[in-house]
Amino acid sequence: MINNCNIFGVRHLSPGASWHLLQMLETKKPRCVLIEGPSDATSFLSDIAAKQVKPPIALLAYTTELPIETILYPFASYSPEYQAICWAVRNRKEVRFIDLPSGRMLKLKQEQRSEEAAEKADAFYRFHHGLYEKVAKLSDEDDYESYWERNFEHDLAAGSYNNGLSYQSGQMRELVEEHELDAVPYDYSYNLIREAYMRREIERAVQDGYQPKDMVVIVGAYHVSGIRSGLPGMTDDELKKITEAPSQITLMPYSYLRLSSRTGYGAGNRAPYYFEMMWNAMKEERLNDLSAIYLSKVAQYMRSKGHNASSASTIEAVRLANALTSMRNGAIPVLKDLHDAAVTCFGSGELAVVAEALNHTDIGTAIGRLPEGVSQTPVQEDMTQELKRLKLINYKSAVAQELTLDLRENLKVKTKEAAFIDLNRSTFLHRLQVLGIHFAEKQRVSQDSASWAEKWVLRWTPEVEIEIVEANLKGETIEIAAAYQLKEQLNDCTDVALAAKIVRLACECQLTRIFDNALSTLQQLLVDSNNFIEAADAADELSVLIRFGDLRQFNSEPLIPILQQLFLRASLLLVGASSCDDKAANTILRGINVMELISQQQYETVDIETWQKELNRLAWRDDLNTKLSGVAFSILLEHNLASEEDCAKEVSRRLSPGVPADLGAGWFEGLSGRNRYALLSRISLWRELDTYVSQLDDDEFARSVVFLRRAFGNFEPNQKNSIAELLGELWGTGEEYTAEILQSELTETETEKLDELNDFDFDF
């Protein structure tokens, strides 16, 4: 009975399959169309085919209890399943999904989460993949994708696709079945179970009155022989033995970026946008023009980025692609031929020149769209309700809009909800950030309002809708999902700074339970912390919370003793961390600045005496990074912990003849990085620096210029003027003349000399 059905085997996301399938549907005009897909998603078929829908879209089934499992069915405009659904709905024919219900599929996947099952699945994949690579090699192709495109996508002869693919897939299946099946029981049995259920659904359609000759069954080509096996469909008793996981299924917008196999989607294709071009060319009977269409788009993108990709180069690239494909007896260039032609003609043989353009033209930027209200998940519904509650619904726009929040209580309104609406908005937007939902991006605010103000830029995009649906895997509301996300981060946390960040995020998101757990984790990690930067960053996170805790109606008292411990730990780790090279010194410098800021903001709380004692040790040590010693000495000067006499002695010592340029100038770079106005008033310092530089030989002078150029690079124009005046006085050249010379534009020769110094060999 089933063998009398019209069974069409497809490769998912194949424009060639769509083209041939539509020819078959128009010829057979079936009364019933049955498609591989979760049978419990049949109710979504009319939504999928709606005119307002813009592919790519996807059906997503997911478990609502741990362990989380998902099944994804993406549809591009050129997907054969999508085209079949649209044809059936447009022609008012019966259309159904016939695969195993999603809850049962997810349960089977949950039961195979063991490490052993994963190893067997990997073995199955490697064996299966190896078969396809052998086919490509035997056909003298570089890879299977080129073989596939040349033999299936480009052949529009009637019947060629279905007959050829069904035969090839049947042969592949026989080889797999002959392989050591005991090594891959899950993958093999999983397919057998699904096929038994699909046969059951086909039999049910016959029982509903549809003759086999009036049905078209569309499945992955691998399943065709399983459907035609002659075995009976799954019985009711057999179905009952397959338990069902609590799950939900939804229809969601999707994107070509996610669809691409390059971003990790196993059933995707390498070039979604390229195959869309191919599909459109097929419909317009312009398949022979595909190479010109593709390469023109590559050239257009390169020109938009400032590269040279002329029309003449494009014509040459098309000719080369045609020549490459003719060498393999092909009629139309495959994507590999087009890439090789683009590299040669646009990149002069360098892939790096054209890589971005190829990637953009292969994958594209398309994002799907669904009509309002179609298939709302719990998180989508919660998102809509929150936008309304917080009066943010007008920001659901493709146009970016600024939103400034005042976290203080508004005493001019009557209700508590209105009084704290900006605070609640802030909480909501921070939760979205934790979930990676890019609806709102936080901006910097001016220092005088930083304690109570937040500025956000809000913009709604189809990508945001995808991210909201994906958040549903973590919980049924934004709040629950954000808590789950932070909990997962906390479970894997081994970094005291990250733990402190999670504490801050939990506070900003008003997630009390996660906050308590994060605080406990932070305390445990603090015991073994021996990294200066991690301890400093963690202290900074808590310092910010303590300063602004009242605004978020948050009790910061439990954080104070932990901040004290972190600050003390970081202080004691400073000197040890400062025995480092110049590259690492930049990271340590950031930590020093953070610690110094905390010491000023939390002076009544933290142990400033120990911090300054360790800075003093760093400042006077000769065996540590000199740039960091210079920074430490600068801080001592700021707090009057070093006298003018100390300053004169240290400058003379650090910049004395014989001190290597990278050490002397490096120390000055650190010293000049802070409190520049205090330095500008110390004429003795500049006299010592002038004497030091003038005594260097040519090689050492070149070394010193690299450091000194970096040191002065961030000085303000008025500060540079002051330096010029000091040097004019020292050199006797006059203030105005010296300033004019030092601030004039560099000549081309001078610029070249300085650029050469960027590659100076310091023998490090």
BAKOL-866452 format. One record per residue (C-alpha): residue in one letter; z, y, x. Coordinates in steps of 0.05 Angstrom, whole numbers, plus 5000, padded with zeros to 4 digits. Example, Ala and Ser with C-alpha at 12.3 -4.5 7.8 and 13.67 -1.06 7.14 Angstrom:
2
a515649105246
s514349795273
! end
This chain:
764
m500050005000
i502050505054
n496050325096
n491650585040
c494651285048
n491151825088
i495751865149
f494552445197
g498052425264
v499353095296
r502253415357
h507153945335
l504854665350
s497654455360
p492154925334
g487154355340
a491353925295
s491754485244
w484154595245
h482553855235
l488053755184
l485554315140
q478554015143
m481553355119
l485553685063
e479454065038
t475453415039
k480652945009
k483953464962
p490253034955
r494953104897
c501052984941
v502453205013
l508152875050
i510553185116
e515252955171
g521453385162
p528553305134
s527853095062
d533753525041
a529654145063
t524254025011
s527154594969
f525255075025
l517854925022
s516055474972
d519955975015
i516255745078
a509555855044
a511356535013
k506457095029
q512057545054
v513757035109
k511257195179
p511556615229
p514556405275
i520256145232
a524655535237
l528755045196
l535554965229
a540354415209
y547254415240
t553954075234
t559754485206
e564954085243
l565753905317
p562153655356
i556754155341
e549753855335
t543354185314
i536253985293
l530854505297
y523954495263
p520055115286
f513555335254
a508255785285
s502256035246
y498255485280
s503154915267
p499654365228
e505854265184
y505955005166
q498555015149
a499354385106
i505254685068
c501355335055
w495254935032
a499254514984
v503055104954
r496755524949
n493054954913
r499154774870
k499754064898
e506153664905
v509053744975
r515253415004
f518953295069
i520052555080
d524252475142
l531552255144
p536252765112
s539053255163
g546353055153
r544752335171
m540352535231
l545952975257
k551052415249
l546651945290
k546152485344
q553752585343
e554751845355
q550451865417
r554052415455
s556851955508
e554952025581
e551951325579
a547451515520
a545352145556
e543351745618
k539351255576
a535851825539
d534152135606
a531351475630
f527151425567
y524552135576
r522652025649
f519051375633
h515351685574
h513652325613
g511051895670
l506151555623
y503152215603
e502552435675
k498851785691
v493951935635
a492652625666
k491752345735
l486851815711
s482852365677
d482752775742
e487053335712
d492553725746
d497553585690
y497953295621
e497653975586
s490754095617
y488553395596
w491153515525
e487854185517
r481053955543
n480853315503
f484253505438
e484654255427
h477554405447
d474153825410
l472554055339
a468053465322
a469753165254
g474952605258
s475652665334
y482852915334
n486152435286
n482451815311
g483251975384
l490652185381
s492651605336
y489451115384
q492551435446
s499451475414
g499050755391
q497450535462
m503150955489
r507950645439
e505949945459
l507550105531
v514250395512
e515949775470
e514049325528
h518649725573
e525949515582
l528349685513
d535549515530
a535450135574
v533650605517
p536650325453
y538450985421
d531651345425
y527950725404
s532550535346
y533051255324
n525451275314
l525550605277
i530850855229
r526951495215
e520451125204
a523850635156
y526351235116
m519451565116
r516350915090
r521650925035
e519551635016
i512151455015
e513750854969
r517851324925
a511851794918
v507651194895
q513051014845
d512751734820
g505451614801
y501451844862
q496051364885
p495851234960
k488751494964
d491152144932
m496452264985
v496152555055
v501952375101
i502952835162
v507452575218
g507952625293
a502452185323
y507651735356
h510051525287
v503251335258
s503550605280
g510750565257
i508750805188
r502850315186
s507049735213
g507149365147
l514749365148
p518349545083
g521650205071
m529150305079
t533250005022
d539050344985
d544049895020
e541150045089
l541450795074
k548750755054
k550450465122
i548151115155
t553951595148
e552952335138
a555852905179
p558153535142
s552454005154
q548254575129
i540854745133
t537655425134
l531055765143
m531056295198
p526356775234
y524356535302
s520856815363
y515456605412
l520456695469
r525056165438
l519155735419
s516655695490
s518355055527
r519455505588
t525855765557
g528655065545
y525954845478
g523554135491
a518654075434
g515654755446
n509254915483
r508455315546
a504355865516
p505556035442
y501556675442
y495756355479
f495455805426
e495656335372
m489456655404
m486255965405
w487855855330
n484856525311
a478656375353
m477855715317
k478356045249
e473256575270
e468756045302
r469556395369
l472855855410
n467755965466
d470256685472
l477556465483
s477256565559
a474657275552
i479857435498
y485557165541
l483457475607
s482158155574
k489258155549
v491857985619
a487758555648
q490159035594
y497458865608
m496458945683
r493259635674
s499159845630
k503659685689
g499560085738
h495659505770
n488159505782
a484759035734
s477859315718
s472759075668
a468558825726
s474458405751
t475358135681
i468057915677
e468657585745
a475057225722
v471456955661
r465756705704
l470456375752
a474456035696
n467955765668
a465855505737
l472655175747
t472254805681
s465054585692
m467354235756
r471453775711
n465853695660
g469454135610
a466154595560
i471655115552
p476755335605
v483855085596
l489955515609
k490555255681
d483355485695
l484856165665
h491156245708
d487356055771
a481856555754
a486857115741
v490556985806
t483957015845
c480657605811
f486558035791
g491657835844
s487157725905
g490057025910
e497357245902
l500856945841
a506557455846
v501758015830
v499657715763
a505757285745
e508757795697
a502157915661
l500857165654
n507857035628
h507157605577
t500257375554
d502256645551
i508656725512
g507857375474
t513157785438
a512157555366
i518457515323
g518257215253
r520357535189
l523257265123
p523957635057
e530757925040
g535557405012
v531756785033
s536356225056
q542756615072
t547756255117
p555156415110
v555056855171
q548957235144
e552657345079
d558957565116
m554758035158
t551758365096
q558658435064
e561558745127
l555859245133
k557159455062
r564759485069
l564359895132
k558860345104
l553960135158
i548459875113
n544160495126
y544060315200
k540259675183
s533860015208
a528659895261
v529860615284
a535560685334
q541361115307
e547561375342
l554461245313
t560561615341
l567361325323
d574261645324
l579361095330
r585161545309
e587961505238
n584561995191
l590262345155
k585762725108
v583862125064
k587861755012
t586761015025
k588560605086
e581560305087
a578561005093
a583761235143
f581960685192
i574660575176
d572360775246
l577460315278
n575059745234
r567859905251
s569659865324
t572959195314
f566758935278
l561859185330
h565958895387
r565858225351
l558258265348
q558058395423
v562357785437
l557357365396
g551357645432
i548657975369
h544858575395
f545559025334
a549859525370
e550159765442
k556260135467
q555060795504
r559261195553
v563261775526
s565962395560
q572362315599
d576362795555
s575162375493
a574961685525
s581861495498
w580061545425
a572461595419
e566861075421
k559461185417
w554660645396
v547160595386
l545360145327
r538559835315
w536459255270
t530958785295
p528458095275
e531657845339
v538358065311
e537157635250
i535957025294
e542357165333
i546357215268
v543856535244
e545356225311
a552456505307
n553356075246
l554055485293
k560655775316
g563855925249
e562656145177
t564556875187
i563557385242
e571057375256
i571656615260
a565356565302
a567757095352
a574456735357
y570856085371
q566456405424
l572456695461
k576256035455
e570355675487
q570356175544
l577856105552
n577455345556
d572855395617
c576355985649
t578655915721
d578256645740
v584257105729
a579657705719
l575757345665
a582157145631
a584357865630
k577658075602
i578457565546
v585257865532
r581958545525
l576358285482
a581257925437
c584958585428
e578558985414
c576458445364
q583458405333
l583757655343
t591257535349
r591356785359
i586156815415
f589957395446
d596356975452
n592556385482
a588856835530
l595257155553
s598256465566
t592056265606
l592356915646
q599656785665
q597956085688
l592056315731
l596156885760
v600756395795
d595156135840
s591056765845
n589156935918
n582957355907
f583858115915
i577958315872
e579757835815
a586958085815
a584758815817
d579758725761
a584858355719
a589958905730
d584659415709
e583259045644
l590659045626
s591559775648
v586159985599
l589459585543
i596259885557
r593460595558
f589660525492
g593659985457
d596760455407
l589960665381
r588359945362
q595259855331
f596859355386
n603559215419
s602359265494
e609459115516
p608058385534
l602558615581
i606859065625
p610358525667
i603658165677
l600358815699
q606058915748
q605058215777
l597558295782
f598158975816
l603158715866
r599058095880
a592758515891
s596558995937
l598958415981
l591958125984
l588558776006
v589258716081
g586957996083
a580958146040
s578958726086
s577158256143
c569958226120
d562858446135
d559559086108
k556258726050
a562858456024
a566259116039
n562559455981
t565958965933
i572759075965
l571659825961
r570659775886
g577259395881
i580859935922
n578260475877
v580560085816
m587459975845
e588160715864
l586260915793
i591460445764
s596660725811
q595361415783
q594961215710
q600760725711
y605061065764
e611460945723
t609860205716
v606759915779
d609459855850
i605960445882
e610360405944
t607759715963
w600659915949
q601060525994
k604560116048
e598659626048
l593660206049
n597360476110
r596759796145
l589259776130
a588160496152
w591060396222
r588559696238
d582759636287
d580958906271
l578859006199
n572559286167
t572160006193
k569060276129
l575060026089
s579860296141
g576460976132
v577160936057
a584560756063
f585761336111
s582261806063
i587061596007
l593061716053
l590462416065
e589762535990
h597162365980
n599462746042
l601662086073
a597962266137
s599062926172
e593963396203
e596163136271
d595062416248
c588162606223
a586162926288
k588662336329
e585261816284
v578662196283
s578862256358
r580561516366
r575361256317
l569861706343
s571361666417
p565961516469
g564660776476
v566060606403
p559860246376
a555860666328
d556460186270
l564060196276
g564860946287
a559761186237
g561960636188
w569060886191
f566661596178
e562561346119
g568961056088
l572961676103
s567762136071
g567061726008
r573262055977
n576262755973
r570363096006
y573063795995
a579163626037
l574563386092
l570264006090
s576364436107
r577964046170
i573564366225
s576663906277
l573763296243
w566663566246
r567563766319
e569663056336
l563762766297
d558963236332
t561663056400
y561362316385
v554162316360
s551662756418
q554362246469
l550761636439
d544661346473
d538161266435
d539660566409
e546760736387
f544261386356
a539361006313
r545060556291
s549361156273
v543961496232
v543660906184
f551060966168
l551361726169
r545161786125
r548661316075
a555061716081
f551862386065
g546962116014
n551762215955
f554262905975
e552863465924
p548064035945
n553764535951
q557664045994
k551663966040
n551264726044
s558464756067
i557064226120
a551064616144
e555465236151
l560564846191
l555264566237
g551965246245
e558665516269
l559664926317
w552564966346
g552165716347
t545665696308
g547966116249
e549865886179
e543466086143
y538665816195
t542365156201
a542665076125
e535265216119
i533464706173
l538164156147
q536164236074
s528664306085
e523863756062
l522763196112
t515963156146
e511762536138
t513562326209
e520962426197
t520662026133
e517061456168
k522361446223
l527961406172
d524460856134
e524060466199
l531560506204
n532160116138
d529759506176
f533859656239
d536259016273
f543859056281
d544258356311
f549158156255
! end
